[in-house]
Amino acid sequence: MSSSLSNRIGLAIRAFVRLERYFYRTGISIMEAKNRIVRNAVKLYLSAPLYELLPTA
């Protein structure tokens, strides 16, 4: 196995373990955590959008 592939697998496992530990400590579900991330991202984007959508109708 190449070292770059080993590094990627190691980082993926580390991220997974850290997320699981976070879910356990905070008591929130995986879906709630994902929803929080998406909501925050959408709020930030809507506060200063990069692109303007033109009306289609």
Contacts in CASP RR format, 6 or more apart in sequence:
PFRMAT RR
TARGET T0000
AUTHOR 0000-0000-0000
METHOD contacts of the structure
MODEL  1
MSSSLSNRIGLAIRAFVRLERYFYRTGISIMEAKNRIVRNAVKLYLSAPL
YELLPTA
19 30 0 8 1.000
19 33 0 8 1.000
22 33 0 8 1.000
23 29 0 8 1.000
23 30 0 8 1.000
23 33 0 8 1.000
26 33 0 8 1.000
28 36 0 8 1.000
END
